[in-house]
């Protein structure tokens, strides 16, 4: 063997392990390079807190970095559009929440939420808690429905802003309660809305358990009920919609891993299995529990059905209530 051949063979032998290391452990050697995980929200929020431990788990499973990139703005539509512009090869994913659905229902987006995305894994869901000002007469959800029917248009409810999950959940409640009328008071976030609720400036608030824990534990507000059937174990004992005579009313926040539609099914299946595994323990499961959320380890098909139902529900609510954000 000539010295040139020996040198060439040696270089190939040294290079081969590097090439092997560059291949992922997923189907067909996927991923062949780092995976982008778009979070269409700023750092520090619940979506970011879900994405980072999930990305860490996926990196350990597939042997390539899963790099979280925050792309906030326009109600999550800027980051979502970034995913649609990327190839459907499983190398660009998105961790998002129910804001993806509410934004799609109330805004003009540069993509079709139902047609351009598909669920990889629906990670968790949590009901909202219905709070009332301390002097507000109703003491539970059934009494609230009766009060609203007797006092049309005389109750003010707050939200984190037009088109938010708080806003649409309240509108869905009004529709399922027989078309009762309430007045919407939008705020710039839940902090000032919660403060005004405790002061009696507004009468109602549909909000998340973490944002309400302080005022609940201090007794500064009344807890009327939950917007879903699964009460968080760490939350207050309050009636569910079914227990209150509203079996058709269901509203929740959720977190999910999505991809551009057309991503190979074998890649979605591998990611789904790994994501569901992450829900069984570790940092991700601990965080979701702190949010009052229940893990939802669904299959890709079940997750897709869930996503499409949620998109359709909020689109119908926004259309009925004539909610449109320009």
ROTI-493574 format. One record per residue (C-alpha): residue number from 1; residue in three letters; x, y, z. Coordinates in steps of 0.02 Angstrom, whole numbers, padded with zeros to 5 digits. Last residue first. Example, Ala and Ser with C-alpha at 12.3 -4.5 7.8 and 13.67 -1.06 7.14 Angstrom:
+------+--------+--------+--------+--------+
! tiba ! drendo !   east !  north !     up !
+------+--------+--------+--------+--------+
!    2 !    SER !  00684 ! -00053 !  00357 !
!    1 !    ALA !  00615 ! -00225 !  00390 !
+------+--------+--------+--------+--------+
***
This chain:
+------+--------+--------+--------+--------+
! tiba ! drendo !   east !  north !     up !
+------+--------+--------+--------+--------+
!  326 !    UNK ! -02851 !  02178 !  00651 !
!  325 !    UNK ! -02922 !  02077 !  00795 !
!  324 !    UNK ! -03093 !  01999 !  00762 !
!  323 !    UNK ! -03222 !  01941 !  00888 !
!  322 !    UNK ! -03397 !  01935 !  00814 !
!  321 !    UNK ! -03465 !  01832 !  00960 !
!  320 !    UNK ! -03528 !  01694 !  00845 !
!  319 !    UNK ! -03372 !  01702 !  00736 !
!  318 !    UNK ! -03253 !  01702 !  00884 !
!  317 !    UNK ! -03341 !  01553 !  00963 !
!  316 !    UNK ! -03343 !  01457 !  00798 !
!  315 !    UNK ! -03158 !  01485 !  00768 !
!  314 !    UNK ! -03124 !  01439 !  00948 !
!  313 !    UNK ! -03211 !  01271 !  00929 !
!  312 !    UNK ! -03137 !  01230 !  00758 !
!  311 !    UNK ! -02958 !  01256 !  00816 !
!  310 !    UNK ! -02990 !  01153 !  00972 !
!  309 !    UNK ! -03068 !  01011 !  00875 !
!  308 !    UNK ! -02924 !  01011 !  00749 !
!  307 !    UNK ! -02795 !  01004 !  00888 !
!  306 !    UNK ! -02881 !  00861 !  00979 !
!  305 !    UNK ! -02898 !  00760 !  00819 !
!  304 !    UNK ! -02714 !  00788 !  00781 !
!  303 !    UNK ! -02667 !  00733 !  00956 !
!  302 !    UNK ! -02768 !  00574 !  00938 !
!  301 !    UNK ! -02684 !  00535 !  00772 !
!  300 !    UNK ! -02509 !  00573 !  00840 !
!  299 !    UNK ! -02545 !  00465 !  00993 !
!  298 !    UNK ! -02595 !  00553 !  01154 !
!  297 !    UNK ! -02492 !  00572 !  01313 !
!  296 !    UNK ! -02599 !  00712 !  01388 !
!  295 !    UNK ! -02514 !  00765 !  01549 !
!  294 !    UNK ! -02629 !  00856 !  01672 !
!  293 !    UNK ! -02596 !  01040 !  01704 !
!  292 !    UNK ! -02611 !  01135 !  01868 !
!  291 !    UNK ! -02463 !  01241 !  01815 !
!  290 !    UNK ! -02353 !  01168 !  01954 !
!  289 !    UNK ! -02396 !  00995 !  01887 !
!  288 !    UNK ! -02334 !  01048 !  01715 !
!  287 !    UNK ! -02169 !  01103 !  01790 !
!  286 !    UNK ! -02140 !  00938 !  01879 !
!  285 !    UNK ! -02182 !  00837 !  01723 !
!  284 !    UNK ! -02057 !  00938 !  01620 !
!  283 !    UNK ! -01919 !  00928 !  01749 !
!  282 !    UNK ! -01923 !  00739 !  01770 !
!  281 !    UNK ! -02065 !  00615 !  01756 !
!  280 !    UNK ! -02191 !  00528 !  01645 !
!  279 !    UNK ! -02216 !  00674 !  01526 !
!  278 !    UNK ! -02043 !  00651 !  01448 !
!  277 !    UNK ! -02096 !  00477 !  01387 !
!  276 !    UNK ! -02241 !  00558 !  01294 !
!  275 !    UNK ! -02115 !  00670 !  01206 !
!  274 !    UNK ! -02007 !  00521 !  01156 !
!  273 !    UNK ! -02154 !  00422 !  01088 !
!  272 !    UNK ! -02220 !  00573 !  00993 !
!  271 !    UNK ! -02049 !  00613 !  00920 !
!  270 !    UNK ! -02033 !  00437 !  00851 !
!  269 !    UNK ! -02210 !  00440 !  00781 !
!  268 !    UNK ! -02185 !  00611 !  00702 !
!  267 !    UNK ! -02025 !  00550 !  00621 !
!  266 !    UNK ! -02111 !  00394 !  00554 !
!  265 !    UNK ! -02255 !  00501 !  00490 !
!  264 !    UNK ! -02140 !  00607 !  00380 !
!  263 !    UNK ! -02178 !  00793 !  00407 !
!  262 !    UNK ! -02312 !  00839 !  00280 !
!  261 !    UNK ! -02396 !  00970 !  00389 !
!  260 !    UNK ! -02268 !  01081 !  00474 !
!  259 !    UNK ! -02235 !  01023 !  00650 !
!  258 !    UNK ! -02319 !  01040 !  00820 !
!  257 !    UNK ! -02270 !  01001 !  00999 !
!  256 !    UNK ! -02411 !  01046 !  01117 !
!  255 !    UNK ! -02465 !  01146 !  01269 !
!  254 !    UNK ! -02645 !  01167 !  01321 !
!  253 !    UNK ! -02763 !  01293 !  01398 !
!  252 !    UNK ! -02937 !  01232 !  01430 !
!  251 !    UNK ! -03120 !  01259 !  01393 !
!  250 !    UNK ! -03264 !  01136 !  01405 !
!  249 !    UNK ! -03449 !  01182 !  01412 !
!  248 !    UNK ! -03563 !  01046 !  01343 !
!  247 !    UNK ! -03603 !  00973 !  01515 !
!  246 !    UNK ! -03668 !  01140 !  01580 !
!  245 !    UNK ! -03781 !  01090 !  01727 !
!  244 !    UNK ! -03660 !  01140 !  01863 !
!  243 !    UNK ! -03588 !  00968 !  01899 !
!  242 !    UNK ! -03553 !  00950 !  01713 !
!  241 !    UNK ! -03466 !  01120 !  01710 !
!  240 !    UNK ! -03354 !  01073 !  01857 !
!  239 !    UNK ! -03388 !  01126 !  02036 !
!  238 !    UNK ! -03254 !  01195 !  02154 !
!  237 !    UNK ! -03127 !  01113 !  02268 !
!  236 !    UNK ! -02976 !  01228 !  02258 !
!  235 !    UNK ! -02824 !  01182 !  02154 !
!  234 !    UNK ! -02675 !  01070 !  02194 !
!  233 !    UNK ! -02759 !  00913 !  02127 !
!  232 !    UNK ! -02804 !  01007 !  01967 !
!  231 !    UNK ! -02990 !  00982 !  01930 !
!  230 !    UNK ! -03019 !  00877 !  01775 !
!  229 !    UNK ! -03193 !  00914 !  01708 !
!  228 !    UNK ! -03155 !  01082 !  01629 !
!  227 !    UNK ! -03198 !  01267 !  01648 !
!  226 !    UNK ! -03184 !  01261 !  01837 !
!  225 !    UNK ! -03296 !  01335 !  01970 !
!  224 !    UNK ! -03355 !  01485 !  02071 !
!  223 !    UNK ! -03199 !  01529 !  02171 !
!  222 !    UNK ! -03227 !  01690 !  02268 !
!  221 !    UNK ! -03091 !  01822 !  02281 !
!  220 !    UNK ! -02982 !  01901 !  02417 !
!  219 !    UNK ! -02969 !  01739 !  02516 !
!  218 !    UNK ! -02780 !  01752 !  02530 !
!  217 !    UNK ! -02757 !  01579 !  02454 !
!  216 !    UNK ! -02867 !  01624 !  02305 !
!  215 !    UNK ! -02786 !  01794 !  02276 !
!  214 !    UNK ! -02612 !  01718 !  02272 !
!  213 !    UNK ! -02657 !  01561 !  02175 !
!  212 !    UNK ! -02742 !  01655 !  02033 !
!  211 !    UNK ! -02601 !  01673 !  01905 !
!  210 !    UNK ! -02547 !  01493 !  01936 !
!  209 !    UNK ! -02727 !  01426 !  01920 !
!  208 !    UNK ! -02759 !  01504 !  01751 !
!  207 !    UNK ! -02898 !  01631 !  01724 !
!  206 !    UNK ! -03081 !  01662 !  01689 !
!  205 !    UNK ! -03120 !  01823 !  01783 !
!  204 !    UNK ! -03284 !  01896 !  01846 !
!  203 !    UNK ! -03353 !  02047 !  01939 !
!  202 !    UNK ! -03248 !  02195 !  01885 !
!  201 !    UNK ! -03200 !  02345 !  01993 !
!  200 !    UNK ! -03230 !  02237 !  02147 !
!  199 !    UNK ! -03057 !  02267 !  02221 !
!  198 !    UNK ! -03010 !  02082 !  02206 !
!  197 !    UNK ! -03066 !  02086 !  02025 !
!  196 !    UNK ! -02967 !  02245 !  01991 !
!  195 !    UNK ! -02807 !  02165 !  02055 !
!  194 !    UNK ! -02839 !  02008 !  01952 !
!  193 !    UNK ! -02861 !  02112 !  01795 !
!  192 !    UNK ! -02703 !  02211 !  01833 !
!  191 !    UNK ! -02600 !  02051 !  01844 !
!  190 !    UNK ! -02688 !  01956 !  01705 !
!  189 !    UNK ! -02610 !  02051 !  01561 !
!  188 !    UNK ! -02642 !  02215 !  01472 !
!  187 !    UNK ! -02826 !  02219 !  01515 !
!  186 !    UNK ! -02987 !  02190 !  01417 !
!  185 !    UNK ! -03157 !  02225 !  01498 !
!  184 !    UNK ! -03292 !  02118 !  01416 !
!  183 !    UNK ! -03473 !  02151 !  01464 !
!  182 !    UNK ! -03585 !  02000 !  01493 !
!  181 !    UNK ! -03741 !  01937 !  01404 !
!  180 !    UNK ! -03815 !  01763 !  01423 !
!  179 !    UNK ! -03832 !  01663 !  01263 !
!  178 !    UNK ! -03899 !  01503 !  01337 !
!  177 !    UNK ! -03763 !  01456 !  01460 !
!  176 !    UNK ! -03664 !  01376 !  01318 !
!  175 !    UNK ! -03646 !  01544 !  01230 !
!  174 !    UNK ! -03597 !  01640 !  01387 !
!  173 !    UNK ! -03470 !  01506 !  01433 !
!  172 !    UNK ! -03396 !  01512 !  01257 !
!  171 !    UNK ! -03379 !  01700 !  01277 !
!  170 !    UNK ! -03291 !  01678 !  01444 !
!  169 !    UNK ! -03171 !  01550 !  01370 !
!  168 !    UNK ! -03141 !  01667 !  01222 !
!  167 !    UNK ! -03086 !  01812 !  01331 !
!  166 !    UNK ! -02978 !  01710 !  01450 !
!  165 !    UNK ! -02899 !  01618 !  01302 !
!  164 !    UNK ! -02851 !  01787 !  01232 !
!  163 !    UNK ! -02941 !  01864 !  01083 !
!  162 !    UNK ! -02949 !  02037 !  01158 !
!  161 !    UNK ! -02834 !  02057 !  01309 !
!  160 !    UNK ! -02783 !  01971 !  01471 !
!  159 !    UNK ! -02966 !  01961 !  01518 !
!  158 !    UNK ! -03094 !  02042 !  01631 !
!  157 !    UNK ! -03278 !  02011 !  01659 !
!  156 !    UNK ! -03411 !  02144 !  01687 !
!  155 !    UNK ! -03587 !  02095 !  01739 !
!  154 !    UNK ! -03740 !  02202 !  01698 !
!  153 !    UNK ! -03768 !  02147 !  01518 !
!  152 !    UNK ! -03914 !  02034 !  01560 !
!  151 !    UNK ! -03958 !  02027 !  01746 !
!  150 !    UNK ! -04080 !  01883 !  01773 !
!  149 !    UNK ! -03993 !  01767 !  01650 !
!  148 !    UNK ! -03825 !  01817 !  01722 !
!  147 !    UNK ! -03884 !  01777 !  01899 !
!  146 !    UNK ! -03950 !  01606 !  01850 !
!  145 !    UNK ! -03786 !  01561 !  01761 !
!  144 !    UNK ! -03685 !  01621 !  01910 !
!  143 !    UNK ! -03791 !  01519 !  02031 !
!  142 !    UNK ! -03746 !  01363 !  01930 !
!  141 !    UNK ! -03562 !  01413 !  01931 !
!  140 !    UNK ! -03547 !  01439 !  02118 !
!  139 !    UNK ! -03569 !  01571 !  02253 !
!  138 !    UNK ! -03667 !  01702 !  02156 !
!  137 !    UNK ! -03689 !  01872 !  02244 !
!  136 !    UNK ! -03528 !  01966 !  02195 !
!  135 !    UNK ! -03455 !  02049 !  02350 !
!  134 !    UNK ! -03289 !  01956 !  02347 !
!  133 !    UNK ! -03263 !  01979 !  02159 !
!  132 !    UNK ! -03282 !  01818 !  02062 !
!  131 !    UNK ! -03161 !  01686 !  01997 !
!  130 !    UNK ! -03186 !  01551 !  01866 !
!  129 !    UNK ! -03035 !  01434 !  01858 !
!  128 !    UNK ! -02963 !  01384 !  01690 !
!  127 !    UNK ! -02940 !  01202 !  01645 !
!  126 !    UNK ! -02768 !  01129 !  01611 !
!  125 !    UNK ! -02698 !  01030 !  01465 !
!  124 !    UNK ! -02536 !  00937 !  01433 !
!  123 !    UNK ! -02414 !  00877 !  01301 !
!  122 !    UNK ! -02508 !  00859 !  01138 !
!  121 !    UNK ! -02377 !  00775 !  01032 !
!  120 !    UNK ! -02335 !  00788 !  00847 !
!  119 !    UNK ! -02489 !  00885 !  00797 !
!  118 !    UNK ! -02506 !  00947 !  00620 !
!  117 !    UNK ! -02482 !  01118 !  00543 !
!  116 !    UNK ! -02521 !  01200 !  00375 !
!  115 !    UNK ! -02703 !  01149 !  00354 !
!  114 !    UNK ! -02780 !  01187 !  00524 !
!  113 !    UNK ! -02677 !  01341 !  00567 !
!  112 !    UNK ! -02691 !  01412 !  00389 !
!  111 !    UNK ! -02541 !  01526 !  00365 !
!  110 !    UNK ! -02499 !  01712 !  00357 !
!  109 !    UNK ! -02628 !  01742 !  00495 !
!  108 !    UNK ! -02780 !  01857 !  00495 !
!  107 !    UNK ! -02829 !  01860 !  00677 !
!  106 !    UNK ! -02969 !  01797 !  00791 !
!  105 !    UNK ! -02980 !  01609 !  00765 !
!  104 !    UNK ! -02797 !  01581 !  00722 !
!  103 !    UNK ! -02747 !  01683 !  00874 !
!  102 !    UNK ! -02860 !  01576 !  00983 !
!  101 !    UNK ! -02787 !  01414 !  00914 !
!  100 !    UNK ! -02602 !  01459 !  00930 !
!   99 !    UNK ! -02642 !  01540 !  01098 !
!   98 !    UNK ! -02690 !  01364 !  01153 !
!   97 !    UNK ! -02505 !  01328 !  01171 !
!   96 !    UNK ! -02344 !  01315 !  01072 !
!   95 !    UNK ! -02187 !  01210 !  01055 !
!   94 !    UNK ! -02136 !  01214 !  00873 !
!   93 !    UNK ! -02030 !  01100 !  00765 !
!   92 !    UNK ! -01900 !  01128 !  00629 !
!   91 !    UNK ! -01790 !  00979 !  00581 !
!   90 !    UNK ! -01938 !  00862 !  00558 !
!   89 !    UNK ! -01923 !  00869 !  00369 !
!   88 !    UNK ! -02071 !  00978 !  00322 !
!   87 !    UNK ! -01957 !  01115 !  00254 !
!   86 !    UNK ! -01963 !  01284 !  00341 !
!   85 !    UNK ! -02076 !  01431 !  00294 !
!   84 !    UNK ! -02220 !  01356 !  00392 !
!   83 !    UNK ! -02111 !  01350 !  00548 !
!   82 !    UNK ! -02065 !  01534 !  00534 !
!   81 !    UNK ! -02249 !  01576 !  00514 !
!   80 !    UNK ! -02281 !  01502 !  00687 !
!   79 !    UNK ! -02147 !  01614 !  00762 !
!   78 !    UNK ! -02227 !  01770 !  00692 !
!   77 !    UNK ! -02405 !  01711 !  00729 !
!   76 !    UNK ! -02381 !  01690 !  00917 !
!   75 !    UNK ! -02503 !  01831 !  00962 !
!   74 !    UNK ! -02416 !  01956 !  00851 !
!   73 !    UNK ! -02242 !  01931 !  00923 !
!   72 !    UNK ! -02117 !  01807 !  00991 !
!   71 !    UNK ! -01984 !  01702 !  00902 !
!   70 !    UNK ! -01891 !  01614 !  01044 !
!   69 !    UNK ! -01771 !  01481 !  00978 !
!   68 !    UNK ! -01745 !  01317 !  01074 !
!   67 !    UNK ! -01606 !  01210 !  01001 !
!   66 !    UNK ! -01631 !  01022 !  00998 !
!   65 !    UNK ! -01450 !  00961 !  00988 !
!   64 !    UNK ! -01426 !  00790 !  00907 !
!   63 !    UNK ! -01418 !  00617 !  00984 !
!   62 !    UNK ! -01600 !  00570 !  00967 !
!   61 !    UNK ! -01653 !  00523 !  01143 !
!   60 !    UNK ! -01542 !  00641 !  01242 !
!   59 !    UNK ! -01585 !  00786 !  01128 !
!   58 !    UNK ! -01769 !  00744 !  01147 !
!   57 !    UNK ! -01756 !  00757 !  01337 !
!   56 !    UNK ! -01666 !  00924 !  01331 !
!   55 !    UNK ! -01791 !  00990 !  01206 !
!   54 !    UNK ! -01933 !  00941 !  01323 !
!   53 !    UNK ! -01846 !  01024 !  01470 !
!   52 !    UNK ! -01830 !  01184 !  01367 !
!   51 !    UNK ! -01998 !  01186 !  01279 !
!   50 !    UNK ! -02112 !  01180 !  01432 !
!   49 !    UNK ! -02033 !  01328 !  01522 !
!   48 !    UNK ! -02028 !  01425 !  01358 !
!   47 !    UNK ! -02214 !  01393 !  01332 !
!   46 !    UNK ! -02249 !  01443 !  01513 !
!   45 !    UNK ! -02163 !  01610 !  01498 !
!   44 !    UNK ! -01981 !  01656 !  01530 !
!   43 !    UNK ! -01920 !  01687 !  01355 !
!   42 !    UNK ! -02040 !  01776 !  01236 !
!   41 !    UNK ! -02171 !  01679 !  01135 !
!   40 !    UNK ! -02174 !  01588 !  00968 !
!   39 !    UNK ! -02063 !  01448 !  01035 !
!   38 !    UNK ! -01972 !  01370 !  00888 !
!   37 !    UNK ! -01878 !  01208 !  00918 !
!   36 !    UNK ! -01739 !  01197 !  00788 !
!   35 !    UNK ! -01661 !  01025 !  00766 !
!   34 !    UNK ! -01473 !  01004 !  00752 !
!   33 !    UNK ! -01410 !  00896 !  00607 !
!   32 !    UNK ! -01441 !  00725 !  00529 !
!   31 !    UNK ! -01598 !  00698 !  00631 !
!   30 !    UNK ! -01642 !  00567 !  00576 !
!   29 !    UNK ! -01533 !  00414 !  00543 !
!   28 !    UNK ! -01671 !  00330 !  00442 !
!   27 !    UNK ! -01790 !  00334 !  00589 !
!   26 !    UNK ! -01714 !  00413 !  00745 !
!   25 !    UNK ! -01541 !  00385 !  00818 !
!   24 !    UNK ! -01466 !  00539 !  00738 !
!   23 !    UNK ! -01320 !  00539 !  00619 !
!   22 !    UNK ! -01177 !  00658 !  00657 !
!   21 !    UNK ! -01095 !  00531 !  00772 !
!   20 !    UNK ! -01079 !  00412 !  00627 !
!   19 !    UNK ! -00997 !  00546 !  00520 !
!   18 !    UNK ! -00875 !  00585 !  00660 !
!   17 !    UNK ! -00839 !  00399 !  00682 !
!   16 !    UNK ! -00802 !  00386 !  00495 !
!   15 !    UNK ! -00682 !  00532 !  00483 !
!   14 !    UNK ! -00538 !  00449 !  00573 !
!   13 !    UNK ! -00551 !  00293 !  00468 !
!   12 !    UNK ! -00565 !  00397 !  00310 !
!   11 !    UNK ! -00410 !  00496 !  00354 !
!   10 !    UNK ! -00314 !  00335 !  00387 !
!    9 !    UNK ! -00368 !  00263 !  00220 !
!    8 !    UNK ! -00309 !  00420 !  00130 !
!    7 !    UNK ! -00142 !  00419 !  00223 !
!    6 !    UNK ! -00115 !  00234 !  00185 !
!    5 !    UNK ! -00161 !  00261 !  00003 !
!    4 !    UNK ! -00039 !  00406 ! -00010 !
!    3 !    UNK !  00099 !  00306 !  00075 !
!    2 !    UNK !  00073 !  00168 ! -00051 !
!    1 !    UNK !  00000 !  00000 !  00000 !
+------+--------+--------+--------+--------+
***
